[in-house]
Amino acid sequence: MAFSTTESPVYGGNIITLEIPEDANVRAPLYFVYEGSNQRHITLGHYHQGKVQSLIPEHDFEEQLQLNFCGYLNNELCILATSAFQYYKDSTYYLAWYLINSVYNSNSLDDLELVRSDDFDLSNEILDTLDDRLYTALTHLEVQIPEHWTVLGDFKTTDLTQPLDKSTLLHFTAQLGLFRVASFFLDKPGGDIALKTPNRHGYLPREIAAEHGYTELTELLTEYSQNFVRLDRRPIFHRHGIIHFQENGDYTLTTYLQKPIAEDIHLIQAFVDSMNQNNSGLIQSQTDWPEQQADTGNNLEENADSAFSDILQKSKDIHVAIETLGDLDKPENKMADQDGTPGDLDSERRTSIEGMEYSTNNNIEANAGYGE
């Protein structure tokens, strides 16, 4: 078995695939485990038609680490495939940092041909995928953005009708049609003001987007309101580790190598099971832009109430899942190995497939995920 890729930008987000025999009987949990120098990431694997897939998690820095594909059944951990895996900083990562710092330079976004450095060149980027890659890189860097940072930088304006002597980040996204990147900056301090502020040529971001034919982005820049209710998908920090919400609604558990793999797998599975019991999807809740209707009274209020109630329920389910993690500390919920001793299930890495039913007739006791 070979992984579809053995490298990723530090911001992650791409799909990794492992092919296994199509006639395999998969009925036990499968995991991708990334072992770095001081971090471990665990993601769930989803089996469908001979392939196991997962989203690659983000990582704090560049390094080569070990990637293990594991199965877990009856308190037995089996490493079924392993490979070296390289995290690196790519041109999109450096472009994201450039944009964050551009708010302090009035000329940095005026000419797109000059948006480059030794580490990236905007003119060399593949524009068809830039929106997704750049958005993922920005969310990865979000925790490093200073608290005082705003979309307008050091510029202050009280008269929104007067042009700024610069192009803002929203003007930049409007020129390239970067819908998700625009959404990212709109939710940041100063985003609402930048939305209504002309550049030095007198154009609003929505006017530039419309001129270039980006219809959806034009609607976003026209109808956006910071009062829309959204589910907070920032990482959850818990004493056991960090739960990250992925784009596809899955989760990643990040820990700091203080416990055996088996205990960390038990932890993320407990969280997943709790979320599933509460019927909570963790895909980001997004409010549709309101349609223009003659009757905007009761319908709009009812839709808003419904969306808000749905988000409150999702938030409640997340809190229940977090409480489940706390319950794992109770003695009766501690994991035990074969002789009943808690906590040392994985004192030795299992590199064989002993203990799992994976034989020449291709039977894996595992849980199916995709496509059912």
N, C-alpha and C positions, 0 to 999 in steps of 0.2 A: 504494500500500500504506500502511495506517495502523495504528499500534499500538493495541491495545485499551485501554491506559492510558498516561498520560504523567506519572504521579506515584506516589509510594510513601512510606510511613513509613520512617524511617532504618533500621529493623530488617529491612526487606524481607520476603520470604517469600511474596508473592502471585504469581499466574501472570500473565505477560504473553504476549499472543498477537498474531501478525501473519498476516493472511490473504493467501495467494497463490493464483494460479489452480489449480483442482483437477486440471487436466490437465498441470500442470508435472511435468517429469521431474527429480526432485530426487535428485542423486547426489554432491553435494560437501558438505563440512562447512559448517555455518551457525552464526553466532555473534551474540550480542547484546553490544555493547561500550559500556560506560558510562564516559564521559570527564569526570572532575571536575577541580577546580582543582589537585589534587595526587595523585589516585588514579585508577586505571583498573581496572574490573572486567570480566572476560570470562566469559560463560556460554555453554554449548552450546545450540543451538536444535534442537528435535526436530520433524520434519515428519510430519504425519499428516492425510490427507483435506483438503488445501487450507489447512492452518494450521501455522504454526511456533510452538512454545511453549517457554517457559523460566521458571524461577523468578527473581524479581527479587532481586538480591543486597543485602546490607546495606551501609550507607555510614556513614562516621564522623560526619558532621555534616550539618546542613541546607544545601542549596545547589541551584541549578539547574545542570544539566550537559547534555552532549550524548549522546544515545543513537543509536548506529549499528547497523544490521542488516547484517551482512557475510557474504559468501561467499568461500571461499578454495580456489583450484584451481591446481595447477601453479605454485606460488609467486607467484600473482597474487591480490591482495586487491581485492575489489569491494565498495563500500558501496552497498547496494541500497535502503536507506531510512534516513532520519535524522529526528530530532526533538529538541526541547528536552525535558528530563526533570527533574522537581522532586522532591527528597527533603525531607521535613518531619518534625517531631516531632508525633505525634498524642496524643490523650488516653490511649491505652493505654501509650505510652512513659512519660508522666508518672505513670500509675498504677503501673507497674513500679518506678519510682524511689521512689514513696511506700511501696510494700511493703518494699523493701530497707531504707529508713530507719525503717520502723515498729518495728523490733525495739528501738529505743532509747526508745520512748514507750509506756508501759504502757496507755494509753487509746486508742491510735490505731486498733485493730481491734475494739473492743468493740461499737460500733454501726455497722452497715454503711451506714446513712443518712448518717453523718457522714464516710464515706470519700470525701472530695472536696477540691478545692483550686481555685485560679483556673484551672488548666489541665485539670482533669478532674473528672468526677462519676460515681461508680460507678453510681448509679441510672440514668444515661443510657446505659450501656454495653449493647450487644446481647449478652445472656448466651449465646446459641447459639454464637457464634463467639469468645467472650472467652477460653476456655481456650487455643485455638491462638494467638490474637494475643498474649496476655499471656506465654505460654511463649516465643514467638519474641522478644518484646521483652526478656524476662529473659535469654535466652541471648546476645542482642546486648550487653547491659549487663554480662554476667558478668565480662569482663576489667577492668571498672572497680570491681568490688566489692572493698573493702579486704581484705587478707589476714587480719586479725584478726576479720572479720565472722563471726557465727554466727546461726543461726536463732533462738536465744534471746536474742540481744543481750547486754546486761550482766548478765542474770539468771543466777544460778548455783543449782543445786539438786542435792542429794545424795539426797534422799528423793523418789523418783518418785511416791509415793502422795499427796504433799501438793500441793494445787493451787497454780498460779502466780497471782499477782494480775494476770493479763492473759490475753488471747487470743493464741495464737501464730499464725504464718503457716499452720500446718497446720490450725488451727481455722478460719481464714479460708477456705482451699480447701475444707474439708469443708462449710461452709455453702453454698457456691456450686457444688459438684460439679466443681471444677477438677482433673481427673485429671492432666494433663500438668504443670500448675503445681505440684501436690503432689509429683510425681516430681522436679521440679527442686529443690525445697527439701529433700526427703528426702536427696538426695545431697550436701547442703552440711553443713559442720560444725554440730553441734548438732541436726541433723535426726532422728537416731536417739533422742535424749533427748526432743525435742519430741513425738515419736510416742507416747511413754509417759507424758506429763505432762498432768494435767488442767488445765483453765482455772479461773478463779476460781469457776465454778459447779459444778466437780467433774466435768466431762465431758471424755472423751478425744476426739481428732479422729475416730477411727473410729466412736465412738458418735454423734457429730453427723452424720456422713455417712450412717450407717444410718438415723437418724431422718428424714432428708430423702429417703431412698429411692435414694441413689446407690450401687448395688450394686457396680460395678466399683471405685469409689474406696474403698468399705468394705473390699473384699478387699485392695486395695493397702495400706491403712493397717493392716490386720491381719496380712498375711503378709510385709510388706516386710522385707528384710534387706540390709544394706550389703555382705554377702559375695557377692551376686550378681555374676557377671562380666559386664562390659559393654565394648563396643568404644569406645575413646576417640575422640570425633569433634571434639575441639578443633582449631582451625586449625593447619596445619603451616607453620612459618616457615622459609623457605629463602632463600638469597642471591638467587635469581631473583624471589622474590615470596612471596605467602601463598596456600596452597591451603585453601579452605573446603569442607567437606562439607555439601551441601544435604539438605533433608528427603527429596527424591525419589531420593536416591542419586547425584545429579549433583555437579559440582564448580564452584567459582568460583575464578578466578585473580585476585588483587589485586596490582597493581604500582604503582610510584610514578613513572610517566611518564618513566622513564629510557631506554626503548627504543622502537623503532617498534612499531606495532600488530602487524605481521606476525610479529615475533620473539616477542611475547607469545602470539600464537595458536599458533605452532609449539611453544611451551613447554607450554601446557595440553593440546594435542593429544598431545604425547609422553607426558605423564602419563596421560591417558585411555587411550591405546593400551597402555601398560604395564600398567595396571590390568585392561584387558579381556583381555590375553594371560594374565594370572594368574587369570582367572575370579573376580575379586573384586568383590562388590557392596558399596557403601559405605553402604547403608542401615543405620542403627544396629541392632546386634544386641541384641535384647531377650529376656530369659529369661522364659518363661511361668511363671506361678505354679504351684507343684507341686500336682497333684490329690491328694486324700485317697485313698490306696490301702491295702489290707491289707498288701501286700508293699512296704515302703518301703526295703528294704535295697539289693539289687543294682541294681534298676531306677533308683533315684535316683542311685546312684553312676555307673551307665553313662550316664544322661542328662547328668549334670554333666560327665563326661569328654568326651562328644560335643560339648556346647556350648563347653567350654573349648578343645577342639582346633580347632573351627570358627573361634573368635575369634582364636586364635593364627595360623591360616592367613591370615586377613584382615589381621592386623597384619603378617605377613611380606610379603604382597603389597604393602602400602603402602610398606614399606621398600624393596622392589625398585623401585617406581615413583619413590621419592625419589632412589634411586641413578641412575635413568635421567635425572633432571633434571641431576645432576652430570655425566653423560656429554655433555650438550649443550655443555659448555665446551671439549670437545676440538676441535682444529682441523678434523678430518675431519667433524665434525658441525655446523659453523657453517653458517648459512643463506647462500645466495648469490643475488644477483639475476641478471638476464639476462646481464650481462657477466662474471659470475663473482666479483664483488666481495662479500665477506661483510658482512652486517650492515646494509645500507642499503636494504632492500627497500621500505620505506615512507616514503622521504624526502618524498614528496608524497602527500597523501591522494587516493585515487581516488574521485571522487564519481559517476562514470559506471559503466555496466555493461560497459565494454569489457574484453575478456579473458575474460569468462564467456559461456557459450552460453546466453543468455537473450534470445530473440528473440520475434518475433510468434507463433511457434508454442509459446511458453511452455516452453522447455527450460532447466532449470537443472541443471548438472552438480553434484549434491550428494548427500550421504549421508542416507538416510531414517532416522528415529529411532523415533517413537512408532508403536505399533499394528501392527508387522509380525509 
